[in-house]
């Protein structure tokens, strides 16, 4: 009987601890439900309606908006451009942030200052920094073209070239995003056992060989996190396009997320905005799942 009573007391204590744990995490789940899950459900449902926010209640139209999306060359082109421009931004950010992390990991008296400085572009207001950026790109008196003129070169009209506008979108994106990614890379670099590098030096391995055979394999989980979160970020990218190019020249840098913004916020066409965002979300999930499978296979092979 005493053993039974002791078991009941232990179970009761564990139940109380479980209730306290659930009470602690409950606000977090409520926050996620309100600010993440609820908008997802609303956006999905709106995709099946004809709803203009200025003209009354939504009207159920079934798959009409999705049919319009997949039968429209415009939407499909924007989806493709979102993917390839996002891929360029993601690859550039991953590579350059990794190189930046390697530089920040070098022992230097001002190392702490530089580690703090790389995060500043991310916390600075995008509207202000993009204004400075656009001023530098001014075709007549912008800082970059003024520098070219001082070298006897002709100024470049950036806004008329898809290549250059995509290039500057990538530059601005990486300038804002490389700092946080570099800090994450840096945390991974410092978690690698220094004795591995010492043993590699004894064996005659150079700096590049150490990075190739010790650093990169040791950072595969960090790389997976940066790739997956970066993928989600670039598939939602529209603010950089809106601030730097407005989709110009002639819509050649326009992306699907910017079109969703215009459909929903400018034209109040909530039905098409919901359908397009649902398609974009599903494409993002599929790509993220494929990336996860590739990374998992790499781990299993090791």
VOBA-1610 file (N, C-alpha, C; in pm, whole numbers, padded with zeros to 5 digits, always signed):
BEGIN
Unk+00083-00121+00000Unk+00000+00000+00000Unk+00087+00127+00000Unk+00198+00121+00077Unk+00285+00237+00081Unk+00347+00264-00057Unk+00383+00152-00127Unk+00441+00168-00262Unk+00341+00231-00358Unk+00214+00188-00346Unk+00109+00245-00432Unk+00090+00392-00402Unk+00088+00427-00273Unk+00071+00567-00235Unk+00186+00653-00282Unk+00310+00598-00271Unk+00426+00673-00317Unk+00421+00694-00468Unk+00377+00591-00543Unk+00365+00602-00688Unk+00262+00709-00725Unk+00151+00714-00652Unk+00048+00814-00680Unk+00100+00955-00651Unk+00180+00969-00543Unk+00236+01101-00511Unk+00333+01146-00620Unk+00413+01050-00670Unk+00507+01083-00777Unk+00433+01126-00903Unk+00326+01051-00938Unk+00247+01085-01056Unk+00181+01221-01040Unk+00130+01247-00919Unk+00066+01377-00893Unk+00167+01490-00907Unk+00290+01468-00856Unk+00395+01570-00866Unk+00432+01594-01012Unk+00444+01487-01090Unk+00476+01501-01231Unk+00365+01572-01307Unk+00241+01545-01270Unk+00129+01612-01335Unk+00132+01762-01307Unk+00164+01798-01180Unk+00173+01940-01146Unk+00286+02007-01224Unk+00400+01937-01236Unk+00512+01992-01311Unk+00476+02008-01459Unk+00402+01910-01512Unk+00360+01918-01652Unk+00267+02035-01674Unk+00174+02056-01579Unk+00081+02168-01593Unk+00156+02301-01590Unk+00255+02312-01501Unk+00332+02436-01495Unk+00409+02458-01625Unk+00464+02348-01680Unk+00538+02361-01806Unk+00445+02406-01919Unk+00326+02346-01926Unk+00229+02387-02028Unk+00186+02532-02009Unk+00174+02574-01884Unk+00135+02712-01855Unk+00242+02810-01903Unk+00369+02768-01893Unk+00478+02855-01936Unk+00480+02871-02088Unk+00459+02760-02161Unk+00469+02766-02308Unk+00337+02805-02374Unk+00227+02808-02298Unk+00097+02841-02356Unk+00096+02979-02423Unk+00150+03085-02360Unk+00150+03216-02428Unk+00221+03213-02563Unk+00329+03134-02572Unk+00402+03123-02699Unk+00313+03062-02807Unk+00242+02954-02771Unk+00154+02889-02869Unk+00038+02980-02908Unk-00013+03057-02813Unk-00120+03152-02844Unk-00069+03257-02942Unk+00053+03306-02917Unk+00114+03405-03006Unk+00128+03349-03148Unk+00180+03225-03158Unk+00197+03161-03289Unk+00063+03144-03359Unk-00039+03102-03282Unk-00171+03078-03340Unk-00231+03207-03395Unk-00214+03317-03321Unk-00276+03444-03361Unk-00201+03508-03477Unk-00068+03512-03469Unk+00010+03589-03564Unk+00065+03508-03681Unk+00058+03375-03674Unk+00110+03293-03783Unk+00005+03200-03843Unk-00055+03117-03760Unk-00150+03018-03812Unk-00279+03082-03861Unk-00333+03176-03784Unk-00459+03240-03823Unk-00447+03314-03957Unk-00342+03395-03979Unk-00328+03458-04112Unk-00313+03356-04225Unk-00244+03244-04197Unk-00231+03140-04300Unk-00367+03083-04340Unk-00449+03054-04240Unk-00581+02997-04267Unk-00668+03099-04340Unk-00664+03225-04296Unk-00744+03329-04360Unk-00700+03349-04505Unk-00567+03353-04528Unk-00517+03368-04664Unk-00558+03254-04754Unk-00554+03131-04700Unk-00595+03014-04778Unk-00742+03022-04815Unk-00827+03058-04719Unk-00971+03067-04745Unk-01003+03179-04843Unk-00932+03292-04831Unk-00956+03403-04924Unk-00925+03364-05068Unk-00831+03270-05087Unk-00797+03226-05221Unk-00913+03161-05294Unk-01013+03116-05221Unk-01131+03053-05282Unk-01249+03149-05293Unk-01223+03279-05276Unk-01331+03377-05278Unk-01302+03488-05378Unk-01408+03556-05417Unk-01397+03681-05491Unk-01425+03791-05389Unk-01320+03857-05344Unk-01335+03950-05232Unk-01253+04074-05257Unk-01323+04185-05274Unk-01260+04316-05277Unk-01291+04383-05144Unk-01188+04419-05070Unk-01206+04470-04934Unk-01290+04597-04929Unk-01308+04663-05043Unk-01386+04787-05045Unk-01531+04765-05086Unk-01565+04641-05130Unk-01698+04618-05188Unk-01778+04511-05116Unk-01767+04502-04987Unk-01854+04411-04914Unk-01792+04277-04880Unk-01878+04177-04863Unk-01839+04046-04814Unk-01780+03958-04924Unk-01696+03860-04887Unk-01639+03769-04988Unk-01744+03676-05047Unk-01725+03641-05173Unk-01814+03549-05244Unk-01735+03425-05284Unk-01787+03307-05247Unk-01717+03182-05275Unk-01715+03154-05425Unk-01594+03135-05481Unk-01581+03108-05625Unk-01502+02979-05652Unk-01473+02904-05549Unk-01401+02777-05567Unk-01259+02797-05616Unk-01223+02726-05722Unk-01085+02726-05773Unk-01062+02832-05881Unk-01154+02925-05896Unk-01143+03024-06003Unk-01012+03103-05995Unk-00977+03151-05876Unk-00854+03230-05861Unk-00730+03147-05892Unk-00730+03021-05851Unk-00616+02935-05880Unk-00607+02904-06030Unk-00723+02888-06094Unk-00724+02868-06239Unk-00668+02991-06310Unk-00709+03109-06262Unk-00657+03233-06319Unk-00506+03241-06303Unk-00458+03201-06187Unk-00313+03206-06160Unk-00237+03119-06259Unk-00277+02994-06273Unk-00201+02900-06356Unk-00225+02919-06506Unk-00329+02991-06542Unk-00353+03020-06683Unk-00297+03155-06724Unk-00241+03228-06627Unk-00187+03361-06654Unk-00036+03353-06671Unk+00013+03393-06786Unk+00157+03395-06810Unk+00226+03493-06716Unk+00155+03600-06681Unk+00212+03703-06595Unk+00247+03645-06458Unk+00151+03578-06395Unk+00174+03522-06261Unk+00284+03416-06263Unk+00283+03329-06364Unk+00383+03223-06372Unk+00522+03281-06395Unk+00530+03386-06477Unk+00658+03453-06499Unk+00711+03513-06369Unk+00622+03576-06294Unk+00662+03636-06167Unk+00707+03530-06067Unk+00639+03414-06067Unk+00679+03305-05979Unk+00819+03255-06015Unk+00844+03237-06145Unk+00976+03194-06189Unk+01083+03295-06153Unk+01052+03424-06170Unk+01150+03527-06138Unk+01175+03534-05987Unk+01070+03514-05908Unk+01088+03509-05763Unk+01188+03399-05726Unk+01179+03286-05796Unk+01264+03172-05765Unk+01409+03196-05808Unk+01430+03246-05932Unk+01570+03259-05975Unk+01638+03380-05914Unk+01566+03490-05894Unk+01627+03603-05825Unk+01652+03569-05679Unk+01557+03499-05618Unk+01576+03456-05480Unk+01694+03362-05466Unk+01712+03272-05564Unk+01825+03178-05560Unk+01958+03253-05566Unk+01966+03354-05653Unk+02088+03434-05662Unk+02117+03505-05531Unk+02013+03564-05472Unk+02030+03632-05343Unk+02075+03534-05235Unk+02014+03416-05233Unk+02045+03316-05130Unk+02188+03267-05142Unk+02229+03231-05264Unk+02365+03179-05284Unk+02469+03286-05249Unk+02446+03409-05297Unk+02541+03517-05267Unk+02549+03542-05117Unk+02435+03539-05049Unk+02434+03566-04906Unk+02504+03455-04828Unk+02479+03329-04865Unk+02542+03216-04795Unk+02693+03220-04812Unk+02740+03240-04935Unk+02884+03238-04962Unk+02954+03356-04896Unk+02901+03477-04915Unk+02968+03596-04863Unk+02961+03602-04711Unk+02849+03559-04651Unk+02840+03559-04505Unk+02937+03457-04445Unk+02959+03344-04514Unk+03056+03246-04466Unk+03198+03303-04472Unk+03231+03371-04581Unk+03362+03434-04592Unk+03379+03542-04486Unk+03273+03616-04460Unk+03277+03719-04356Unk+03299+03658-04219Unk+03234+03545-04193Unk+03252+03477-04065Unk+03395+03428-04048Unk+03456+03377-04156Unk+03596+03335-04149Unk+03686+03453-04113Unk+03656+03570-04171Unk+03736+03688-04140Unk+03715+03733-03995Unk+03591+03726-03947Unk+03562+03768-03810Unk+03618+03671-03707Unk+03650+03550-03749Unk+03704+03450-03656Unk+03854+03465-03635Unk+03917+03549-03716Unk+04061+03574-03701Unk+04085+03661-03578Unk+04183+03625-03498Unk+04214+03702-03378Unk+04270+03839-03417Unk+04205+03944-03363Unk+04242+04081-03398Unk+04198+04171-03283Unk+04273+04277-03252Unk+04234+04366-03141Unk+04095+04427-03157Unk+04052+04451-03281Unk+03921+04514-03306Unk+03815+04412-03347Unk+03839+04286-03312Unk+03746+04181-03354Unk+03606+04205-03299Unk+03594+04243-03172Unk+03463+04269-03112Unk+03390+04382-03182Unk+03463+04487-03218Unk+03402+04601-03288Unk+03345+04559-03423Unk+03423+04482-03499Unk+03378+04439-03631Unk+03259+04342-03621Unk+03258+04256-03519Unk+03147+04163-03502Unk+03017+04238-03473Unk+03028+04348-03402Unk+02909+04430-03375Unk+02867+04508-03499Unk+02966+04558-03572Unk+02938+04644-03687Unk+02863+04572-03799Unk+02893+04443-03818Unk+02830+04372-03930Unk+02680+04356-03912Unk+02632+04375-03790Unk+02489+04359-03765Unk+02411+04488-03787Unk+02482+04600-03795Unk+02415+04730-03805Unk+02327+04742-03930Unk+02371+04700-04049Unk+02283+04713-04167Unk+02148+04643-04150Unk+02144+04535-04073Unk+02019+04462-04057Unk+01920+04536-03969Unk+01969+04610-03870Unk+01878+04680-03779Unk+01848+04822-03824Unk+01923+04872-03923Unk+01894+05005-03976Unk+01765+05001-04057Unk+01691+05111-04056Unk+01563+05117-04128Unk+01587+05100-04278Unk+01518+05003-04337Unk+01537+04972-04479Unk+01499+05090-04568Unk+01394+05164-04529Unk+01350+05277-04611Unk+01459+05385-04619Unk+01530+05406-04507Unk+01635+05508-04505Unk+01758+05461-04581Unk+01802+05339-04553Unk+01923+05288-04619Unk+01901+05272-04769Unk+01780+05233-04809Unk+01753+05222-04953Unk+01754+05358-05020Unk+01710+05463-04947Unk+01716+05598-05001Unk+01859+05641-05029Unk+01948+05611-04936Unk+02091+05640-04957Unk+02144+05560-05075Unk+02103+05435-05083Unk+02147+05346-05190Unk+02102+05399-05325Unk+01977+05440-05335Unk+01924+05492-05461Unk+01994+05622-05499Unk+02026+05705-05398Unk+02099+05829-05426Unk+02236+05800-05486Unk+02301+05695-05439Unk+02430+05657-05495Unk+02418+05611-05640Unk+02301+05556-05675Unk+02279+05504-05810Unk+02220+05607-05905Unk+02202+05729-05860Unk+02147+05833-05946Unk+02232+05845-06073Unk+02168+05838-06192Unk+02247+05835-06316Unk+02322+05964-06345Unk+02283+06075-06283Unk+02344+06205-06316Unk+02444+06251-06210Unk+02401+06251-06083Unk+02492+06299-05979Unk+02508+06200-05864Unk+02483+06073-05891Unk+02503+05971-05789Unk+02651+05946-05764Unk+02681+05901-05643Unk+02820+05883-05604Unk+02897+05787-05694Unk+02833+05679-05736Unk+02903+05579-05818Unk+02935+05634-05956Unk+02837+05700-06020Unk+02862+05756-06153Unk+02958+05875-06146Unk+02955+05951-06038Unk+03052+06060-06022Unk+03194+06004-06015Unk+03207+05891-05948Unk+03339+05825-05942Unk+03382+05779-06081Unk+03288+05722-06157Unk+03320+05679-06293Unk+03363+05799-06379Unk+03293+05911-06363Unk+03327+06031-06440Unk+03468+06079-06407Unk+03505+06069-06279Unk+03639+06112-06238Unk+03748+06027-06303Unk+03711+05905-06343Unk+03805+05816-06411Unk+03797+05829-06563Unk+03713+05923-06610Unk+03698+05944-06753Unk+03603+05846-06819Unk+03520+05777-06740Unk+03426+05678-06793Unk+03288+05741-06808Unk+03208+05685-06897Unk+03071+05732-06916Unk+02983+05681-06801Unk+02885+05762-06759Unk+02793+05716-06653Unk+02703+05603-06702Unk+02657+05521-06611Unk+02569+05409-06644Unk+02427+05442-06598Unk+02330+05427-06687Unk+02190+05448-06651Unk+02138+05315-06596Unk+02150+05297-06466Unk+02121+05168-06403Unk+01976+05125-06424Unk+01884+05221-06416Unk+01741+05188-06418Unk+01694+05128-06550Unk+01771+05142-06657Unk+01731+05092-06787Unk+01782+04951-06815Unk+01853+04894-06721Unk+01915+04763-06742Unk+01864+04661-06640Unk+01804+04552-06689Unk+01760+04446-06598Unk+01879+04386-06524Unk+01990+04366-06596Unk+02108+04306-06534Unk+02155+04388-06415Unk+02169+04519-06436Unk+02222+04602-06328Unk+02124+04616-06213Unk+01994+04623-06242Unk+01898+04635-06133Unk+01892+04507-06049Unk+01900+04390-06116Unk+01907+04264-06042Unk+02035+04260-05959Unk+02144+04306-06019Unk+02272+04309-05947Unk+02262+04393-05820Unk+02204+04512-05829Unk+02197+04600-05712Unk+02095+04551-05611Unk+01991+04482-05657Unk+01898+04419-05562Unk+01971+04314-05480Unk+02054+04233-05546Unk+02131+04131-05475Unk+02230+04197-05378Unk+02296+04302-05424Unk+02392+04372-05337Unk+02323+04426-05212Unk+02208+04491-05230Unk+02137+04548-05116Unk+02087+04438-05023Unk+02037+04329-05080Unk+01988+04217-04998Unk+02101+04159-04915Unk+02216+04133-04979Unk+02329+04073-04908Unk+02384+04171-04805Unk+02389+04299-04839Unk+02438+04399-04744Unk+02356+04398-04616Unk+02225+04377-04628Unk+02139+04376-04510Unk+02138+04240-04439Unk+02160+04132-04512Unk+02139+03998-04456Unk+02266+03924-04418Unk+02379+03964-04472Unk+02502+03888-04449Unk+02547+03894-04304Unk+02524+04006-04236Unk+02570+04020-04098Unk+02511+03916-04003Unk+02377+03907-03994Unk+02318+03804-03906Unk+02361+03663-03943Unk+02367+03633-04074Unk+02410+03499-04115Unk+02555+03473-04076Unk+02639+03576-04087Unk+02780+03561-04049Unk+02795+03532-03900Unk+02711+03595-03817Unk+02716+03570-03673Unk+02680+03425-03643Unk+02582+03371-03717Unk+02544+03230-03698Unk+02658+03139-03743Unk+02717+03170-03860Unk+02834+03093-03905Unk+02945+03098-03800Unk+02966+03216-03744Unk+03073+03235-03647Unk+03053+03148-03524Unk+02929+03139-03478Unk+02900+03051-03365Unk+02935+02907-03396Unk+02907+02864-03520Unk+02944+02729-03560Unk+03094+02710-03568Unk+03165+02811-03620Unk+03311+02802-03630Unk+03375+02785-03494Unk+03323+02857-03395Unk+03381+02851-03261Unk+03345+02723-03187Unk+03250+02647-03240Unk+03213+02521-03176Unk+03297+02403-03226Unk+03378+02426-03330Unk+03464+02320-03384Unk+03587+02305-03294Unk+03622+02184-03263Unk+03736+02155-03174Unk+03866+02207-03235Unk+03937+02301-03168Unk+04062+02355-03223Unk+04170+02249-03243Unk+04161+02140-03168Unk+04264+02036-03182Unk+04262+01972-03321Unk+04146+01977-03387Unk+04138+01924-03523Unk+04226+02004-03619Unk+04225+02137-03602Unk+04309+02221-03687Unk+04457+02200-03655Unk+04488+02184-03526Unk+04627+02161-03487Unk+04679+02030-03545Unk+04595+01927-03541Unk+04635+01798-03598Unk+04653+01809-03749Unk+04566+01888-03814Unk+04577+01907-03959Unk+04705+01980-03995Unk+04744+02080-03913Unk+04869+02152-03938Unk+04989+02058-03927Unk+04985+01971-03826Unk+05094+01875-03809Unk+05105+01784-03931Unk+04991+01750-03990Unk+04989+01663-04109Unk+05022+01739-04237Unk+05045+01870-04224Unk+05084+01949-04341Unk+04969+02008-04420Unk+04848+02010-04364Unk+04732+02066-04434Unk+04739+02218-04435Unk+04713+02277-04551Unk+04711+02422-04562Unk+04578+02479-04516Unk+04567+02613-04523Unk+04446+02682-04478Unk+04324+02636-04558Unk+04339+02629-04690Unk+04225+02589-04773Unk+04183+02446-04745Unk+04278+02357-04726Unk+04246+02217-04695Unk+04175+02204-04561Unk+04216+02286-04463Unk+04150+02284-04332Unk+04004+02326-04345Unk+03980+02430-04425Unk+03842+02476-04446Unk+03760+02368-04517Unk+03821+02304-04617Unk+03749+02207-04699Unk+03715+02080-04623Unk+03808+02032-04542Unk+03791+01900-04479Unk+03754+01905-04331Unk+03766+02020-04267Unk+03731+02031-04125Unk+03617+02130-04104Unk+03635+02252-04155Unk+03538+02359-04128Unk+03403+02330-04192Unk+03402+02305-04322Unk+03275+02286-04393Unk+03197+02164-04342Unk+03261+02046-04326Unk+03184+01933-04269Unk+03134+01960-04128Unk+03211+02036-04050Unk+03169+02065-03913Unk+03055+02164-03904Unk+03025+02230-04015Unk+02919+02333-04014Unk+02796+02290-04093Unk+02780+02160-04120Unk+02670+02118-04207Unk+02533+02148-04146Unk+02520+02138-04013Unk+02390+02167-03952Unk+02363+02318-03952Unk+02468+02397-03929Unk+02454+02542-03939Unk+02418+02580-04082Unk+02482+02516-04179Unk+02453+02544-04320Unk+02309+02509-04354Unk+02260+02398-04300Unk+02121+02358-04325Unk+02025+02463-04271Unk+02053+02513-04151Unk+01965+02615-04091Unk+01967+02743-04174Unk+02086+02788-04213Unk+02097+02912-04291Unk+02031+02896-04427Unk+02047+02780-04490Unk+01985+02757-04620Unk+01833+02756-04611Unk+01778+02686-04513Unk+01633+02674-04503Unk+01568+02806-04464Unk+01624+02875-04364Unk+01568+03004-04325Unk+01589+03108-04435Unk+01704+03101-04502Unk+01729+03193-04613Unk+01635+03168-04729Unk+01605+03041-04756Unk+01510+03006-04863Unk+01373+03067-04835Unk+01327+03052-04712Unk+01197+03109-04675Unk+01201+03261-04691Unk+01314+03322-04653Unk+01326+03467-04663Unk+01320+03517-04806Unk+01395+03454-04897Unk+01399+03503-05035Unk+01269+03474-05109Unk+01197+03369-05069Unk+01068+03342-05133Unk+00960+03438-05084Unk+00989+03513-04978Unk+00898+03617-04930Unk+00949+03756-04965Unk+01056+03764-05040Unk+01122+03891-05068Unk+01038+03978-05162Unk+01006+04096-05117Unk+00944+04195-05205Unk+00985+04336-05166Unk+01021+04357-05038Unk+01055+04491-04992Unk+01179+04544-05062Unk+01279+04457-05085Unk+01400+04501-05153Unk+01368+04543-05296Unk+01285+04464-05364Unk+01245+04497-05501Unk+01166+04628-05503Unk+01074+04642-05409Unk+00991+04762-05404Unk+01076+04887-05378Unk+01175+04875-05289Unk+01254+04991-05250Unk+01361+05027-05354Unk+01420+04927-05418Unk+01533+04952-05508Unk+01489+04975-05652Unk+01401+04890-05705Unk+01370+04898-05848Unk+01223+04922-05880Unk+01133+04901-05784Unk+00988+04907-05810Unk+00948+04812-05923Unk+01025+04706-05943Unk+00996+04611-06050Unk+01049+04651-06186Unk+01112+04768-06197Unk+01164+04818-06324Unk+01300+04756-06355Unk+01348+04764-06480Unk+01285+04837-06592Unk+01175+04755-06660Unk+01065+04819-06684Unk+00952+04761-06757Unk+00905+04629-06695Unk+00905+04622-06563Unk+00857+04503-06494Unk+00952+04385-06497Unk+01076+04403-06543Unk+01168+04291-06559Unk+01235+04247-06429Unk+01215+04323-06321Unk+01263+04278-06190Unk+01146+04259-06094Unk+01025+04259-06148Unk+00907+04235-06065Unk+00904+04089-06022Unk+00856+04064-05901Unk+00849+03927-05848Unk+00708+03901-05796Unk+00678+03774-05773Unk+00542+03736-05735Unk+00501+03798-05602Unk+00591+03803-05506Unk+00554+03857-05376Unk+00517+04005-05385Unk+00584+04078-05473Unk+00551+04219-05493Unk+00414+04231-05561Unk+00381+04138-05651Unk+00248+04137-05714Unk+00140+04106-05611Unk+00169+04012-05520Unk+00073+03980-05414Unk+00047+04103-05328Unk+00154+04177-05299Unk+00140+04302-05222Unk+00050+04400-05296Unk+00071+04416-05426Unk-00010+04511-05503Unk-00155+04464-05513Unk-00175+04332-05535Unk-00311+04280-05543Unk-00387+04303-05412Unk-00321+04274-05300Unk-00391+04280-05172Unk-00400+04418-05112Unk-00290+04494-05115Unk-00284+04622-05044Unk-00323+04739-05133Unk-00285+04734-05260Unk-00312+04845-05351Unk-00447+04829-05419Unk-00473+04710-05477Unk-00598+04687-05551Unk-00708+04626-05466Unk-00676+04583-05346Unk-00773+04521-05253Unk-00837+04395-05313Unk-00767+04330-05406Unk-00816+04205-05464Unk-00767+04090-05375Unk-00836+04071-05263Unk-00790+03976-05162Unk-00797+03831-05212Unk-00889+03802-05303Unk-00902+03666-05354Unk-00778+03622-05430Unk-00733+03704-05526Unk-00614+03669-05603Unk-00489+03674-05516Unk-00484+03770-05424Unk-00369+03776-05333Unk-00360+03650-05248Unk-00475+03603-05200Unk-00476+03480-05120Unk-00437+03358-05200Unk-00487+03348-05323Unk-00453+03233-05408Unk-00305+03233-05444Unk-00253+03349-05483Unk-00112+03357-05522Unk-00020+03329-05404Unk-00055+03380-05286Unk+00028+03355-05168Unk+00023+03208-05127Unk-00092+03143-05148Unk-00102+02999-05119Unk-00012+02918-05211Unk-00015+02951-05341Unk+00072+02881-05437Unk+00219+02903-05401Unk+00254+03028-05371Unk+00393+03059-05336Unk+00435+02984-05209Unk+00345+02977-05112Unk+00375+02904-04989Unk+00398+02756-05014Unk+00314+02696-05099Unk+00329+02554-05130Unk+00460+02527-05205Unk+00494+02615-05299Unk+00620+02599-05372Unk+00739+02609-05276Unk+00731+02703-05182Unk+00838+02718-05082Unk+00852+02593-04997Unk+00739+02536-04955Unk+00742+02414-04873Unk+00805+02299-04950Unk+00768+02284-05078Unk+00823+02175-05160Unk+00974+02190-05176Unk+01019+02312-05208Unk+01163+02335-05226Unk+01238+02311-05095Unk+01182+02362-04984Unk+01246+02343-04853Unk+01255+02194-04819Unk+01150+02119-04853Unk+01150+01975-04826Unk+01258+01905-04908Unk+01273+01944-05035Unk+01377+01884-05120Unk+01516+01916-05067Unk+01536+02041-05023Unk+01666+02079-04965Unk+01693+01997-04840Unk+01590+01979-04757Unk+01606+01900-04634Unk+01643+01756-04667Unk+01581+01699-04770Unk+01613+01560-04809Unk+01758+01549-04854Unk+01804+01645-04936Unk+01942+01643-04984Unk+02039+01652-04867Unk+02011+01741-04772Unk+02099+01756-04655Unk+02097+01629-04571Unk+01980+01570-04552Unk+01969+01448-04472Unk+02045+01333-04537Unk+02037+01322-04670Unk+02111+01216-04739Unk+02261+01235-04723Unk+02305+01362-04724Unk+02447+01390-04703Unk+02493+01345-04566Unk+02409+01368-04463Unk+02443+01324-04328Unk+02446+01172-04319Unk+02350+01105-04384Unk+02344+00958-04378Unk+02464+00895-04448Unk+02509+00959-04557Unk+02625+00905-04629Unk+02752+00911-04545Unk+02756+01011-04455Unk+02871+01021-04367Unk+02864+00919-04255
//
